Every structure is written in structure tokens, then in C-alpha cells.
Amino acid sequence: MFLDIVKAVQQRNPALGSYVLVLRGDSRARDAADPSRLTAEAEAWLAEHAPGAKLSEEKILLSPYPGGMPADRAVTVLAFADARHLAAFATTWTADPEPEEAEAPMPD
């Protein structure tokens, strides 16, 4: 299904290019107070590691399930100039964060 969404986004707005990532609603890169924006940390990461990445909201026609009636749906999209930038962002921001290691107790 995710490939169908990316394909629909690219067909609707070809200017986004080939390297498109659709952010889930619960993506930790999205600002909880304003989901149409990225967190400050994600924006800083992009500026350092993927300059030129563009955030946009796109409207696509999508079926909720195979054979279902298609309906307009708004999705948040990040478009990258380079496949390596998309892969690095996906690895950093879509994987579950590693749990912090507990500090070893201090000996008496």
C-alpha cells in the first residue's frame, strides 16, 4: 500500500522527483503541535545531512482498501534530491529509537 501512496504522490506532483518519502501521522520527525511542520531536530538534521529536501502536503486520490471507493486524502511528503539522502533520513527518523542504556550502578 505504501508504494501505491508514493506512486500516487509522484503522479499528482511530478515536480517532487523520484525520491519521495510519505511521512506517517505518528512520525517522530513531525511536530506534535503542528503536524504540517517538522520538529526542530528533524529540520536541523535535514539542513546538515540532506540539504535541499522539501516538505509539502499533497492531496491524492486513494482507496482505503483494494476495490474500495477512492477518496481525497492529504499526506505529508518529504522530497529529496538524492536517494542517499532519503535512505539516511529513513534510517534515522523512521526506525524506532534505540533505548538509552542504563548506567551501571556505582560500586560501594
DRENTORKOL-3810 file (N, C-alpha, C; in nm, 4 decimals):
REM DRENTORKOL-3810
@n.u->0.0821; n.v->-0.1195; n.w->0.0000; ca.u->0.0000; ca.v->0.0000; ca.w->0.0000; c.u->0.0861; c.v->0.1253; c.w->0.0000
@n.u->0.2003; n.v->0.1236; n.w->0.0743; ca.u->0.2835; ca.v->0.2432; ca.w->0.0801; c.u->0.3382; c.v->0.2784; c.w->-0.0569
@n.u->0.3713; n.v->0.1778; n.w->-0.1382; ca.u->0.4197; ca.v->0.2067; ca.w->-0.2727; c.u->0.3105; c.v->0.2707; c.w->-0.3566
@n.u->0.1855; n.v->0.2300; n.w->-0.3363; ca.u->0.0744; ca.v->0.2914; ca.w->-0.4067; c.u->0.0614; c.v->0.4391; c.w->-0.3705
@n.u->0.0837; n.v->0.4715; n.w->-0.2448; ca.u->0.0743; ca.v->0.6107; ca.w->-0.1998; c.u->0.1859; c.v->0.6925; c.w->-0.2632
@n.u->0.3082; n.v->0.6419; n.w->-0.2614; ca.u->0.4209; ca.v->0.7140; ca.w->-0.3219; c.u->0.3962; c.v->0.7338; c.w->-0.4712
@n.u->0.3500; n.v->0.6301; n.w->-0.5382; ca.u->0.3219; ca.v->0.6396; ca.w->-0.6814; c.u->0.2139; c.v->0.7453; c.w->-0.7087
@n.u->0.1091; n.v->0.7470; n.w->-0.6276; ca.u->0.0020; ca.v->0.8459; ca.w->-0.6444; c.u->0.0548; c.v->0.9879; c.w->-0.6230
@n.u->0.1415; n.v->1.0059; n.w->-0.5231; ca.u->0.2010; ca.v->1.1369; ca.w->-0.4957; c.u->0.2855; c.v->1.1814; c.w->-0.6147
@n.u->0.3678; n.v->1.0918; n.w->-0.6674; ca.u->0.4543; ca.v->1.1260; ca.w->-0.7795; c.u->0.3740; c.v->1.1563; c.w->-0.9059
@n.u->0.2647; n.v->1.0850; n.w->-0.9274; ca.u->0.1800; ca.v->1.1132; ca.w->-1.0437; c.u->0.1094; c.v->1.2472; c.w->-1.0285
@n.u->0.0668; n.v->1.2776; n.w->-0.9086; ca.u->-0.0061; ca.v->1.4024; ca.w->-0.8830; c.u->0.0856; c.v->1.5238; c.w->-0.8930
@n.u->0.2107; n.v->1.5083; n.w->-0.8465; ca.u->0.3055; ca.v->1.6199; ca.w->-0.8482; c.u->0.4422; c.v->1.5702; c.w->-0.8950
@n.u->0.4637; n.v->1.5584; n.w->-1.0254; ca.u->0.5905; ca.v->1.5082; ca.w->-1.0777; c.u->0.7109; c.v->1.5957; c.w->-1.0398
@n.u->0.6889; n.v->1.7201; n.w->-1.0038; ca.u->0.7982; ca.v->1.8095; ca.w->-0.9651; c.u->0.8688; c.v->1.7618; c.w->-0.8383
@n.u->0.8054; n.v->1.6733; n.w->-0.7620; ca.u->0.8678; ca.v->1.6215; ca.w->-0.6408; c.u->0.9877; c.v->1.5325; c.w->-0.6724
@n.u->0.9906; n.v->1.4750; n.w->-0.7906; ca.u->1.1029; ca.v->1.3916; ca.w->-0.8300; c.u->1.0849; c.v->1.2457; c.w->-0.7916
@n.u->1.1950; n.v->1.1724; n.w->-0.8010; ca.u->1.1919; ca.v->1.0276; ca.w->-0.7810; c.u->1.2082; c.v->0.9840; c.w->-0.6361
@n.u->1.2632; n.v->1.0703; n.w->-0.5535; ca.u->1.2995; ca.v->1.0300; ca.w->-0.4166; c.u->1.2043; c.v->1.0940; c.w->-0.3164
@n.u->1.0934; n.v->1.0249; n.w->-0.2945; ca.u->0.9831; ca.v->1.0769; ca.w->-0.2146; c.u->0.9565; c.v->0.9840; c.w->-0.0972
@n.u->0.9357; n.v->1.0439; n.w->0.0185; ca.u->0.9006; ca.v->0.9692; ca.w->0.1384; c.u->0.7723; c.v->1.0296; c.w->0.1945
@n.u->0.6712; n.v->0.9471; n.w->0.2145; ca.u->0.5454; ca.v->0.9921; ca.w->0.2739; c.u->0.5548; c.v->0.9647; c.w->0.4229
@n.u->0.5399; n.v->1.0706; n.w->0.5031; ca.u->0.5518; ca.v->1.0567; ca.w->0.6483; c.u->0.4203; c.v->1.0088; c.w->0.7084
@n.u->0.4298; n.v->0.9132; n.w->0.7963; ca.u->0.3124; ca.v->0.8667; ca.w->0.8691; c.u->0.2675; c.v->0.9753; c.w->0.9670
@n.u->0.1426; n.v->0.9688; n.w->1.0055; ca.u->0.0886; ca.v->1.0647; ca.w->1.1012; c.u->0.1603; c.v->1.0633; c.w->1.2339
@n.u->0.2136; n.v->0.9473; n.w->1.2731; ca.u->0.2815; ca.v->0.9355; ca.w->1.4018; c.u->0.4339; c.v->0.9431; c.w->1.3889
@n.u->0.4824; n.v->0.9922; n.w->1.2762; ca.u->0.6270; ca.v->1.0039; ca.w->1.2567; c.u->0.6882; c.v->1.0942; c.w->1.3630
@n.u->0.7987; n.v->1.0495; n.w->1.4223; ca.u->0.8628; ca.v->1.1319; ca.w->1.5255; c.u->0.9345; c.v->1.2522; c.w->1.4653
@n.u->0.9436; n.v->1.2606; n.w->1.3323; ca.u->1.0019; ca.v->1.3777; ca.w->1.2666; c.u->0.9002; c.v->1.4913; c.w->1.2570
@n.u->0.7725; n.v->1.4604; n.w->1.2756; ca.u->0.6674; ca.v->1.5636; ca.w->1.2652; c.u->0.6469; c.v->1.6327; c.w->1.3990
@n.u->0.6212; n.v->1.7608; n.w->1.3924; ca.u->0.5964; ca.v->1.8420; ca.w->1.5114; c.u->0.4581; c.v->1.8069; c.w->1.5666
@n.u->0.4520; n.v->1.7650; n.w->1.6913; ca.u->0.3244; ca.v->1.7249; ca.w->1.7521; c.u->0.2266; c.v->1.8422; c.w->1.7605
@n.u->0.2769; n.v->1.9620; n.w->1.7840; ca.u->0.1900; ca.v->2.0797; ca.w->1.7954; c.u->0.1387; c.v->2.1259; c.w->1.6593
@n.u->0.2170; n.v->2.1021; n.w->1.5540; ca.u->0.1789; ca.v->2.1422; ca.w->1.4189; c.u->0.2275; c.v->2.0346; c.w->1.3217
@n.u->0.1452; n.v->1.9322; n.w->1.2962; ca.u->0.1875; ca.v->1.8189; ca.w->1.2135; c.u->0.2238; c.v->1.8549; c.w->1.0690
@n.u->0.1937; n.v->1.9767; n.w->1.0271; ca.u->0.2326; ca.v->2.0185; ca.w->0.8922; c.u->0.3784; c.v->2.0629; c.w->0.8882
@n.u->0.4445; n.v->2.0622; n.w->1.0041; ca.u->0.5851; ca.v->2.1016; ca.w->1.0144; c.u->0.6662; c.v->1.9865; c.w->1.0724
@n.u->0.7972; n.v->1.9970; n.w->1.0557; ca.u->0.8880; ca.v->1.9020; ca.w->1.1174; c.u->0.9336; c.v->1.9540; c.w->1.2520
@n.u->0.9824; n.v->1.8650; n.w->1.3366; ca.u->1.0407; ca.v->1.9094; ca.w->1.4632; c.u->1.1672; c.v->1.9890; c.w->1.4336
@n.u->1.2095; n.v->2.0681; n.w->1.5289; ca.u->1.3333; ca.v->2.1446; ca.w->1.5126; c.u->1.4524; c.v->2.0501; c.w->1.4921
@n.u->1.4509; n.v->1.9377; n.w->1.5613; ca.u->1.5592; ca.v->1.8404; ca.w->1.5476; c.u->1.5632; c.v->1.7812; c.w->1.4065
@n.u->1.4470; n.v->1.7484; n.w->1.3516; ca.u->1.4414; ca.v->1.6926; ca.w->1.2161; c.u->1.4846; c.v->1.7973; c.w->1.1135
@n.u->1.4423; n.v->1.9221; n.w->1.1306; ca.u->1.4833; ca.v->2.0285; ca.w->1.0390; c.u->1.6344; c.v->2.0492; c.w->1.0437
@n.u->1.6915; n.v->2.0472; n.w->1.1634; ca.u->1.8369; ca.v->2.0630; ca.w->1.1772; c.u->1.9093; c.v->1.9456; c.w->1.1115
@n.u->1.8566; n.v->1.8245; n.w->1.1292; ca.u->1.9177; ca.v->1.7073; ca.w->1.0680; c.u->1.9156; c.v->1.7211; c.w->0.9160
@n.u->1.8020; n.v->1.7611; n.w->0.8608; ca.u->1.7918; ca.v->1.7787; ca.w->0.7164; c.u->1.8895; c.v->1.8837; c.w->0.6654
@n.u->1.9007; n.v->1.9949; n.w->0.7356; ca.u->1.9920; ca.v->2.1011; ca.w->0.6929; c.u->2.1355; c.v->2.0503; c.w->0.6870
@n.u->2.1716; n.v->1.9643; n.w->0.7795; ca.u->2.3085; ca.v->1.9126; ca.w->0.7851; c.u->2.3320; c.v->1.7952; c.w->0.6900
@n.u->2.2346; n.v->1.7043; n.w->0.6793; ca.u->2.2563; ca.v->1.5789; ca.w->0.6075; c.u->2.1860; c.v->1.5678; c.w->0.4727
@n.u->2.0828; n.v->1.6473; n.w->0.4494; ca.u->2.0061; ca.v->1.6356; ca.w->0.3249; c.u->1.9597; c.v->1.7727; c.w->0.2775
@n.u->2.0564; n.v->1.8620; n.w->0.2495; ca.u->2.0173; ca.v->1.9953; ca.w->0.2049; c.u->1.9340; c.v->1.9860; c.w->0.0764
@n.u->1.8369; n.v->2.0703; n.w->0.0682; ca.u->1.7505; ca.v->2.0699; ca.w->-0.0494; c.u->1.6256; c.v->1.9855; c.w->-0.0344
@n.u->1.6132; n.v->1.9106; n.w->0.0737; ca.u->1.4910; ca.v->1.8326; ca.w->0.0954; c.u->1.3747; c.v->1.9301; c.w->0.1142
@n.u->1.2604; n.v->1.8941; n.w->0.0582; ca.u->1.1434; ca.v->1.9825; ca.w->0.0641; c.u->1.0248; c.v->1.9097; c.w->0.1267
@n.u->0.9625; n.v->1.9762; n.w->0.2215; ca.u->0.8428; ca.v->1.9242; ca.w->0.2877; c.u->0.7210; c.v->1.9844; c.w->0.2196
@n.u->0.6214; n.v->1.9016; n.w->0.1916; ca.u->0.4974; ca.v->1.9533; ca.w->0.1338; c.u->0.3807; c.v->1.8661; c.w->0.1759
@n.u->0.2632; n.v->1.9213; n.w->0.1619; ca.u->0.1411; ca.v->1.8440; ca.w->0.1827; c.u->0.0785; c.v->1.8253; c.w->0.0457
@n.u->0.0487; n.v->1.7024; n.w->0.0134; ca.u->-0.0080; ca.v->1.6696; ca.w->-0.1170; c.u->-0.1434; c.v->1.6040; c.w->-0.0984
@n.u->-0.2336; n.v->1.6321; n.w->-0.1903; ca.u->-0.3645; ca.v->1.5677; ca.w->-0.1903; c.u->-0.3623; c.v->1.4614; c.w->-0.3005
@n.u->-0.4028; n.v->1.3402; n.w->-0.2626; ca.u->-0.4074; ca.v->1.2306; ca.w->-0.3584; c.u->-0.5412; c.v->1.1589; c.w->-0.3488
@n.u->-0.5746; n.v->1.0888; n.w->-0.4543; ca.u->-0.6952; ca.v->1.0068; ca.w->-0.4567; c.u->-0.6520; c.v->0.8652; c.w->-0.4218
@n.u->-0.7070; n.v->0.8096; n.w->-0.3144; ca.u->-0.6612; ca.v->0.6808; ca.w->-0.2652; c.u->-0.7777; c.v->0.5989; c.w->-0.2120
@n.u->-0.7763; n.v->0.4704; n.w->-0.2427; ca.u->-0.8776; ca.v->0.3795; ca.w->-0.1896; c.u->-0.8364; c.v->0.3353; c.w->-0.0496
@n.u->-0.9298; n.v->0.3258; n.w->0.0430; ca.u->-0.8953; ca.v->0.2820; ca.w->0.1785; c.u->-0.8568; c.v->0.1338; c.w->0.1835
@n.u->-0.8981; n.v->0.0577; n.w->0.0820; ca.u->-0.8655; ca.v->-0.0845; ca.w->0.0713; c.u->-0.8840; c.v->-0.1236; c.w->-0.0760
@n.u->-0.8216; n.v->-0.2332; n.w->-0.1196; ca.u->-0.8355; ca.v->-0.2739; ca.w->-0.2605; c.u->-0.9822; c.v->-0.2891; c.w->-0.3001
@n.u->-1.0192; n.v->-0.2228; n.w->-0.4069; ca.u->-1.1569; ca.v->-0.2284; ca.w->-0.4546; c.u->-1.2488; c.v->-0.1266; c.w->-0.3902
@n.u->-1.1988; n.v->-0.0534; n.w->-0.2891; ca.u->-1.2802; ca.v->0.0473; ca.w->-0.2211; c.u->-1.2943; c.v->0.1735; c.w->-0.3041
@n.u->-1.3897; n.v->0.2556; n.w->-0.2670; ca.u->-1.4141; ca.v->0.3812; ca.w->-0.3373; c.u->-1.3011; c.v->0.4798; c.w->-0.3052
@n.u->-1.2266; n.v->0.5275; n.w->-0.4048; ca.u->-1.1201; ca.v->0.6247; ca.w->-0.3794; c.u->-1.1759; c.v->0.7564; c.w->-0.3248
@n.u->-1.0971; n.v->0.8180; n.w->-0.2382; ca.u->-1.1340; ca.v->0.9462; ca.w->-0.1798; c.u->-1.0084; c.v->1.0326; c.w->-0.1695
@n.u->-1.0279; n.v->1.1651; n.w->-0.1664; ca.u->-0.9142; ca.v->1.2556; ca.w->-0.1485; c.u->-0.8544; c.v->1.2359; c.w->-0.0106
@n.u->-0.7225; n.v->1.2375; n.w->-0.0071; ca.u->-0.6509; ca.v->1.2217; ca.w->0.1190; c.u->-0.5296; c.v->1.3137; c.w->0.1157
@n.u->-0.5049; n.v->1.3839; n.w->0.2250; ca.u->-0.3871; ca.v->1.4693; ca.w->0.2364; c.u->-0.2760; c.v->1.3903; c.w->0.3028
@n.u->-0.1562; n.v->1.3958; n.w->0.2441; ca.u->-0.0404; ca.v->1.3283; ca.w->0.3002; c.u->0.0752; c.v->1.4272; c.w->0.3088
@n.u->0.1606; n.v->1.4080; n.w->0.4076; ca.u->0.2798; ca.v->1.4914; ca.w->0.4242; c.u->0.3961; c.v->1.4191; c.w->0.3587
@n.u->0.4672; n.v->1.4927; n.w->0.2743; ca.u->0.5700; ca.v->1.4339; ca.w->0.1891; c.u->0.7017; c.v->1.5072; c.w->0.2068
@n.u->0.8100; n.v->1.4311; n.w->0.2090; ca.u->0.9447; ca.v->1.4870; ca.w->0.2008; c.u->1.0023; c.v->1.4429; c.w->0.0676
@n.u->1.0484; n.v->1.5370; n.w->-0.0120; ca.u->1.1115; ca.v->1.5062; ca.w->-0.1405; c.u->1.2609; c.v->1.5353; c.w->-0.1280
@n.u->1.3414; n.v->1.4420; n.w->-0.1744; ca.u->1.4868; ca.v->1.4520; ca.w->-0.1642; c.u->1.5475; c.v->1.4607; c.w->-0.3034
@n.u->1.6605; n.v->1.5274; n.w->-0.3135; ca.u->1.7312; ca.v->1.5393; ca.w->-0.4408; c.u->1.8134; c.v->1.4146; c.w->-0.4711
@n.u->1.8410; n.v->1.3352; n.w->-0.3699; ca.u->1.9335; ca.v->1.2221; ca.w->-0.3843; c.u->1.8794; c.v->1.1020; c.w->-0.3062
@n.u->1.8917; n.v->0.9837; n.w->-0.3634; ca.u->1.8444; ca.v->0.8620; ca.w->-0.2971; c.u->1.9168; c.v->0.8373; c.w->-0.1654
@n.u->2.0445; n.v->0.8741; n.w->-0.1588; ca.u->2.1207; ca.v->0.8537; ca.w->-0.0346; c.u->2.0640; c.v->0.9390; c.w->0.0778
@n.u->2.0174; n.v->1.0595; n.w->0.0458; ca.u->1.9576; ca.v->1.1461; ca.w->0.1481; c.u->1.8279; c.v->1.0846; c.w->0.2005
@n.u->1.7460; n.v->1.0327; n.w->0.1087; ca.u->1.6210; ca.v->0.9682; ca.w->0.1506; c.u->1.6520; c.v->0.8488; c.w->0.2400
@n.u->1.7478; n.v->0.7653; n.w->0.2012; ca.u->1.7821; ca.v->0.6465; ca.w->0.2803; c.u->1.8344; c.v->0.6851; c.w->0.4182
@n.u->1.9188; n.v->0.7878; n.w->0.4244; ca.u->1.9733; ca.v->0.8318; ca.w->0.5532; c.u->1.8626; c.v->0.8855; c.w->0.6433
@n.u->1.7707; n.v->0.9641; n.w->0.5862; ca.u->1.6595; ca.v->1.0173; ca.w->0.6651; c.u->1.5719; c.v->0.9032; c.w->0.7155
@n.u->1.5379; n.v->0.8110; n.w->0.6272; ca.u->1.4520; ca.v->0.6989; ca.w->0.6666; c.u->1.5175; c.v->0.6159; c.w->0.7766
@n.u->1.6464; n.v->0.5937; n.w->0.7656; ca.u->1.7168; ca.v->0.5163; ca.w->0.8673; c.u->1.7171; c.v->0.5878; c.w->1.0016
@n.u->1.7383; n.v->0.7185; n.w->0.9981; ca.u->1.7479; ca.v->0.7973; ca.w->1.1211; c.u->1.6124; c.v->0.8263; c.w->1.1836
@n.u->1.5129; n.v->0.8595; n.w->1.1019; ca.u->1.3875; ca.v->0.9121; ca.w->1.1550; c.u->1.2681; c.v->0.8182; c.w->1.1499
@n.u->1.2765; n.v->0.7067; n.w->1.0795; ca.u->1.1598; ca.v->0.6188; ca.w->1.0767; c.u->1.1815; c.v->0.4911; c.w->1.1560
@n.u->1.3046; n.v->0.4607; n.w->1.1913; ca.u->1.3309; ca.v->0.3454; ca.w->1.2761; c.u->1.2957; c.v->0.3808; c.w->1.4205
@n.u->1.2647; n.v->0.2801; n.w->1.4986; ca.u->1.2397; ca.v->0.3050; ca.w->1.6404; c.u->1.3706; c.v->0.3496; c.w->1.7041
@n.u->1.3649; n.v->0.4532; n.w->1.7871; ca.u->1.4891; ca.v->0.4983; ca.w->1.8510; c.u->1.5455; c.v->0.3905; c.w->1.9427
@n.u->1.6767; n.v->0.3851; n.w->1.9484; ca.u->1.7430; ca.v->0.2893; ca.w->2.0364; c.u->1.7199; c.v->0.3312; c.w->2.1813
@n.u->1.6876; n.v->0.2351; n.w->2.2688; ca.u->1.6690; ca.v->0.2721; ca.w->2.4103; c.u->1.8033; c.v->0.3148; c.w->2.4691
@n.u->1.7964; n.v->0.4109; n.w->2.5580; ca.u->1.9185; ca.v->0.4550; ca.w->2.6247; c.u->1.9642; c.v->0.3453; c.w->2.7205
@n.u->2.0951; n.v->0.3220; n.w->2.7225; ca.u->2.1474; ca.v->0.2201; ca.w->2.8115; c.u->2.1433; c.v->0.2727; c.w->2.9540
@n.u->2.1033; n.v->0.1842; n.w->3.0437; ca.u->2.1015; ca.v->0.2221; ca.w->3.1854; c.u->2.2456; c.v->0.2312; c.w->3.2345
@n.u->2.2706; n.v->0.3298; n.w->3.3164; ca.u->2.4048; ca.v->0.3430; ca.w->3.3716; c.u->2.4302; c.v->0.2309; c.w->3.4719
@n.u->2.5526; n.v->0.1809; n.w->3.4699; ca.u->2.5893; ca.v->0.0748; ca.w->3.5636; c.u->2.5926; c.v->0.1345; c.w->3.7049
@n.u->2.5463; n.v->0.0577; n.w->3.8038; ca.u->2.5481; ca.v->0.1088; ca.w->3.9405; c.u->2.6935; c.v->0.1321; c.w->3.9862
@n.u->2.7105; n.v->0.2345; n.w->4.0648; ca.u->2.8440; ca.v->0.2668; ca.w->4.1173; c.u->2.8775; c.v->0.1692; c.w->4.2286
@n.u->3.0022; n.v->0.1173; n.w->4.2291; ca.u->3.0400; ca.v->0.0262; ca.w->4.3392; c.u->3.0493; c.v->0.1044; c.w->4.4706
@n.u->3.0249; n.v->0.0332; n.w->4.5806; ca.u->3.0306; ca.v->0.0981; ca.w->4.7147; c.u->3.1718; c.v->0.1230; c.w->4.7561
END
